[in-house]
Amino acid sequence: MPTYVTLANFTGKGLHDIKDTVKRADAFKAAAASHGAHVREFLWTQGVYDMVCVIETPDDTTMSALTLNALKLGNLKGQTSRAFPSDKVLAMVA
């Protein structure tokens, strides 16, 4: 399955409701699973970004739908990039 990395920051709303951040992450994991996706890692970080999420989804459309549904709640803003393991990179540069 394709892998994606999302780098996210809390919005003012997300910070206001920070106590619910783990509950919201768990809800996102459940939503992802119901669409055939798997959240490999969900990390809260220090520095430029507040959170990092590594997720595998069946396709780009599924990832876009999950991302849009999460962003419309107004707790996060972020960017998502497609990620590739080393074997795929070797095939691309061959």
C-alpha positions, 0 to 999 in steps of 0.5 A: 500500500502507498505510504504517506507522511503528514506533518501537522500543526495545531490551530487555535481551536486544536490548542484550545481543545488540546486535552482531546488530542489523543482521543482525536488521534484514536478517532482518526485511526478508527476512521482510517481502518474503516477505509482500509488504511493503517496508521503506522505511527502517530507522534506528537513532536517538538519543533517546527511541527506539532505532530507527525503521522505515517499512514498506509492507504489503498490509494491516493483518493482514500488518503485525500478523503481521510486528510480532508475529513480530518482538516475540516474539523479545524484542529489541525493544518498540515501537509501530506507527502507520499513516501517511498521505501528504499526498494521503490527508490532503487527501482525508480533510479535504476 
